[in-house]
Amino acid sequence: MEHSTGPGPLKLPQAPREYAALIDGAFIPASDRETIARDNPAHNHPVSLYPKATQEDLRRALSAARRSFDAGVWAGRSGADRARILLRVADLIERHRTELREIECLEVGKPIGLVDREIGGAIAHWEYAATMARHCYGDSYDTFGDQSLGFVMRYPVGVVSMITPWNYPLMINSQKLPFALAVGCSAVVKPSELTSGSALRLGELLMEAGLPAGVVNIIAGTGLDLGEGLCTAPEVDMVSFTGSTAVGRKIAALAGQHLKKVSLELGGKSAQIVCADADLATAAEKVALGATRNAGQACVGGTRLLVERPIADSFLQQVKDHMATLKIGDPLDAATTMGPLVSATQKARVEDYLAAGDRDGAQRWTLETPGLSLPGHFVAPTIFTGVDSAMSIAQEEIFGPVLCVQPFDGFHDAVALANSTRYGLAAGIWTRDISKAMQFARHVAAGNIEVNTFLAGVPELPIVGHRDSGLGSERGRNAVQEFTELKTFKLQLDPV
């Protein structure tokens, strides 16, 4: 159930809110730097100003993180101490829930009535990561004879650069940062220059929670200006990135030149496989949601519908009926259920794919949006039928509210269609036959499989990208492995 937005409707600010960067425990206000301005993408109205980090700011942030880690001011604390501070952060996010919800609405264009679910998800990740602070284990070996013991120890990897995208700012930072902190790492965080507000506000909450100075540093700026330094600087031990596959390849190449550890959560072209024996009413609702949540700007979004041929036409009509219930418009209105795309650039990208689908001969259905008069970057939900797997709309990540439909004939045909892209991030399977569901889960090349549900992630389960969807994992107890490295220790009790 979605929470209410609190007393009174959200309004555009008369003047943009000014944010501050966090470097070595000190705040640098926007007034002290050249600024990055952010407009609300529905109204094209200025809502935020971020201090644009200089190269000197980047150097100071990296040095502070390195110094804090080497001094052990955080890594040297007990897991219980670290857990207590992570729980304080979770509590502070809860206390500032309304404020953070409004930041996400104003900057990303998410409907204010729906974004509360993401804030709750962020809180859950900080709470779960706190448990990991007390459960970072190694191994012991007592198999070498009476006079010898062996140990495998886990240590924090060190300083982690975190480069995060614009579509789920607080949530994606909460899938990375608390897990790295849980095991004792220090970090430099660079959120997207389009939606930096919640990350910069989080920096203030971290300091309020009692995190030592320098352990987390948060700066705003473009990837073009700061990306190379975050990937190659000698202070950095690991790079954690969420974003497009194309940029992920560049980051992996840069970091690889210096043999830095890399974790990449990249693009997706996720299939929802709907069998004739499924609960079709629920499946249709979730397929419509999977294609349109956050205006389709989700790497795990269900952008391909693979539906068993005998039910294809009737099921597709149910999906259209659910899309027709969407209220597309002003994200500041609590009744709105789908807002704009994040920018003019993203809108142009999506429109290019729509034109490509038309050129390739796919049939386009577009939801009518009467009365929508806002000047922002809106694209109506769109469904393509007559789609061939060779088409760009079936192969490439569009990142908009666009659903491509392909009927299938039997299990093997469905698996072949599901695996026909270079991505392998997520998939939804809809069937009442648990044996069939397990066979799909075994054979579909995706790291995140959901059966009879979709977009229902929880912090206990990792996000895993196969093939061009990434390297490594986030969330869950596996995150301990991501942000630590091993050291073996062999002890001879009777020296020889």
N, C-alpha and C positions, 0 to 999 in steps of 0.2 A: 504494500500500500504506500502510495506517495504521501509525503508530509505536506502540510500547507506551507505557504511562503511566509507566514507571519503576518502581523498587522499591517494593513495598507498595501497598495500595489507598489511594485518596484517602478521607479522613474529614472529617466536618464539624468545623470548629474549635470548641474549647471556648468561645472568646470571639471576637467579630467582629474582623476585622483593621481597623486604623485606617490611613487613607490621608492623604496631604498634598497640598494644592494647590500649584501652582508659579506664582509671580508675581515677575517681574523677577529671576529666578535664585535666589529664596529659597523655602523650603518652609514652608507653613502647615499644621501638623498638625491633625487632626480635633479634638484636645483644646482647640484655641484658638478654636473656632467652634461655633455650633449645628451639630448633625450631621444628616446624612441617613442613615438606616439601611436596609440592604438585606438581605432574607431570601433564602435559597436557595428557588427556586420549586417544588422537589420536596418539600422537608421543612418549609417555613415556619420555617426555623431561621436566626437572624441570622448573617450571614457577613461583612458589611462596614459600615464607618462612613466617610462622606465629610464633609469640612468644607464646610458650606453657605455658599457665597459671598454676601457682603453687596454692597450697591450700591457701597460704598467699595472692596471687593475688585475688582469689575468695573471701576471707574474706574481703579484702579491697574494692572490688567492691560492695559487698553487704552492707557493712557499709556506703559507700559513698552514695549509693542509699537511704538507710534508713535515713541518716542524712539530705540529700537534701529534702526528702519528709517531714520529721518531722519539718524541719525549714520553710517549705512553700515557698522556693525560686522559685518553679515552680507552685505548686498547689495553692499558694496564689495569683498568678497573675490573672488578668482578662482573660476571654476567648478571648477577642480581642487581648491582648498581645500574648497569646499562638498561636493564629491563624496567627499572623504576622510572627512568627518564623517558623512555619510549612510551610508557603508559601515561606519563604526564602530557606528552605531546598529543596522544590520542584524546585525552580529556580536554586539552585546549582546542583541538579541532572541533570537538563536540560543542564546547562553549561558544565558539565563533562560527558555528555551522551556518547561520543565516548570512553572515557577512561573506563567507567563502562561497556559498551558493550564489550570491549576487555577483561576486567577481566573475565566476565562471559564466553566468548568464550574460553579463555585459560584454565580456571579452570574446567568448567563443560563439555566442549566439544560441546557446542551449536554452530550451524553454524553462523558465523559472519553476514551473510546477513539476518538472521531471528531474532536475539536476540533483535534488536532495538524495536520491538513491546513490549517486556517485560519491557524495560526501560521506554517506554512511559506509560505503565500500572502502574509502580511504581510511576511515577510523578503524575498521576491522583489520586492515593490513597492518597498521601500527600496533594494534593490540596483539595480533598473532605474531608479528616479528618479535615482540617483547618476550614471548615464550621461547623463541629460538635463541635469545641471548643466554638462556640457562641450559640449552640443549645442543651445544656445539661440541661434539664428541670426537675423540680419536679412537685408536684401537690398541690393545695390548696383546702380546704374544709370549706365551710361556711354554714354548715347544722346542726350545733350543738346548735343552739339558738343564741340569740342576744349577749350573753356575752362570746362566745367561738369561736375560730378558730383552724383549723388543717392544718398542712403542712406535705408533704412528700418531703424530700430533697434528692438530689443525691450528693454523695461525691466520689472522686476518691478512688479506693480500696486500693491504697498504692503502695508498691513496687512489681513489676511484673517481675518474671523470664521468659525469652523468650528463648525457645530452638527450633532452626529452622533447616530444612534439607538442603540437598545439591542440590536438583533438580532445584529449582527456588530461589536462595539465596536472591537477592535484592527484588524480588516481594513479597516473603512470609514475609520477614521482614517489608515490606511496607504495608502488610495487618494487621499487629499487632501494630508495634511501633507508627506510627503517631496517631492512634486512642487512644492508652493508653496515649500518651502525650497530646492529645486534651483535655482530661478531667482532667489532672493534675497529672497523675501517674509518678513515677520514675521507672527505669528499669535496669535490668542486662540482656544483650543479649549474648547468646552463639550460634553462627552459627556452622554448621557442620565443623568438622576438615578437610573435603575434599575440601570445597569451602568457605573459610572464607574471601577471599579478598574483596568482595564488601561490606560486613558488616563492616570490619575494615576501609575501605575507607569512608564509610558512617559516621563513628564516627568522622573523620576529618571534614567532611562537617557539621555535627551537631555543632561542636565547632565554625566553621567559621560562621554559621548562628546566633550564639549568645546564644545557649542553655546554661544555667548555669551549672557550674561544678558539677558533681556527679549525675545529673538527669538521664543521660544515660551512662552506662558503658558497653563496648563491649570487650569480652575476647575470646580467641581461646583455644580449648582443646577438649578432648574426653568426651563423655557422661559417660564413665566408670570412669573417673577421677573427673568430675565436676557435674555430673547429680544429685547425691544424695544431695549434698550441695545446689544446686539450688532449689530442691524440699522441703527440710526440714528445712533450716536455719530459725532461728527466725526472721530475718530481712524481710523475704519474706511473702507477703500476698496472692499472686496469682501466679500460674504457667500457662503459655500459651505455648502449644507444638504442633508442626506439625511434623508428621512422621508416623511410622508404628503402627498398632493397638497393636502389641505385646509390643512395648516400651511404648505406651500410657497407657496400663494397669498397667505397673510397676510404671509409674509416678503418675497415679491416686492413686495407693495404698500407695506410699510414702507420697504424699501430703495429702491424706485422714487421715493418722495417726495423722497429725497435724491440721486437719480441715481447710486446705487452699483451697481457691477457685481454680478451675481448668477449663481450656478451652482446648479441644483436637480436633484437625483437623487431622483425621486419614486416614486409607487406603480406597480403593474403588475397586469395580469390576463393573464398570458402563456399563449399557446396552444402545445400540442404537437400537430403535425399528423402523423398516422401513416397512411401510404399502404399499400395491400395488398402492394406489392412490397418493403417494407422488411425489414430483419433484425428480425423481430418479437420474438424472444427478448430481444435487447439493448434494443430500444425499450421493451418492457414493464418491464424492470428500471429504465431511466432515467426513465420516466414515473412509476413508483412513488416513486423517489428524489426527482424534481423536486417532487412534491406533499407530501413528508413530511420533507425535510431541514430540520433546525432546527425540527421540529414545524410545518412549513409557514410559518414566520415569515421569509420571504425575498421581497423585492420582485420578484426575477427568477424566483421559483418557478413551475413549470409547473402552474398551477391549473386549466387547461382542457384537456381531451383532445378533440381533433377527430380522429375515426378513420373511415376509409373504411367505408361501410356493410356491404359483404359480409363483412368480418372483425370487425365491431364486437363481437359477443358473445364470440367466442373470444379476441380480444385482451384484452377487459376482464377475462376470467377469468384470463389470465396476469398482469395487473396486480394483481388481488386476491391471487393466489398469492404474488407478490413482497411485497406488503404484509403477508401473513400470516407472513412470515419475520422481520418486525421484532420486536425485543425491547424492549418499551415499559416503562420503569420508572426506577429510580434512576440519575440521570446520573453518580453517583460510582462506579458499577459498570462496569468496563471492557467487560463483555459487552452493555451496553445500547446500542441503536441509535436510539432516539427517546425524548426526555425530555418535560418539561412545557412548557406555554406560560409566558411570562415573568411573568405576573401574574394576579391574580383579575380585574382589569378586562379583560385580553385574553381570558381564558377566557369571561367573560360575553359579550363581543362575538361570539366565534365561535359560542357557543351560540345567540345571537339569530339569526345567519344560518342555523344548522341548522334552527331553528324556522321561519324564513321559507321555506326550501326545502320543508319539509313543507307549510306552508300553501298554497304556490303549486302543489302537486301533483307535485313531483319525487319520485322514488323513492329512498329512502336505504338504503345499505348501510354498516354500521359494523363495523369489525374488533373482534372480541371480545378483551378484555384480562383474562383470568382471573388472579387472584392479585395484581392491582395494588391495593395497600392504602395507599399513601403519601397523605399529606394534601394534596399539592400540586395544581397547576393543570393537570391532565391532560385532554386531549381525544383520543379515539381516532381514527385515520385513518378518513375517511368519503368515500364516493363517491356522487354523485347522478347518476342517469340520468333520462331523460324531461325533460331540461332545455330550456327555451325561452330564446332570447336576451334576452327581455324580463325574465326573472326577476332579482331582486337578486343571487342567488348566481352568476349568469352575468355580471353587470355590475360588481360592486363587489369591491374587494380585501378578502378575508376575513382573511387573515394567520393561517391555521391549517391543519391537515392535511386540507384539504377539496378534492376533485377533482370538477369538473363535466364530464360526458361528453355530447358531441353528435356523432352520426354525420353524415358528409357524402357527397354524391353528386357526385364530379368536382371538378376544379380550381377552377372559379369559385365553387362552393358553399363549398368550404373557405376560400377567400380572404375571401368575404363574412362567414363566421362568425368568422374570425380577426380581422377588422377591425370587428366589431360592437360593440366597447366603446370608451370614450373614452381608454383607455390605449394606449401604444405602446412598451413597454420591451423585451420579449424574446419570442422564439419559437423553438421547436424544430421541425425538419422531418426526417421519417424516410422515406427512399426510397433505392433503389439507382440511380435514374435521375437523373444529375447535371443533365441539362437541366431536368427537372421541378423539382429542388431550386433551381436558379437562378431559374426563373420564380416560384416561391414567394417566394424571397428578394427579388425585385424588387417584388412586389405586396403582401406582408404589411407592414402599417404598424407596424414595430417597429425600434428602433435597434440591437438586438443579436440576430442570427440565428445559430443553431447548427444544423448539419446532421449527422445521425447521431451526435450527442453532446448532452449538456446539462449545465449548471452546470460548464463546463470553462473558465472565464475565466482569462486570463493578463494580466500587467501591461502587455504590449506593445499590447494591443487596448483601445481606449477603451470606456467604458460610456456609452451615448447614450440619452436618453429622447426619444421623439417624442410629440407631442400632450400629453395630461395627465400624461405620465410624466417631464416635466422640461424644463430648458433647459441648454444647454451639454453638456460631457462631462467625464469623469474618466478618469485613467490614460492610458497611451500617450504618444506624442510630442505628441499634441494637447493634453495638459495644459500644455505650454509656452505655448500660445495662451491657455488659460484664465487662467493666473496672470500674464500679462504684458499690457502695452499698447504700442501703437506710437508712435513719434516719427519724423517725417520730417526729413531734414537735406539741404539743397541747398547745394552749395559752388561758388562762382564763382571759378575760378582767376585770372582776369584781371578784377579788379573793374570793373564798369561802372555 
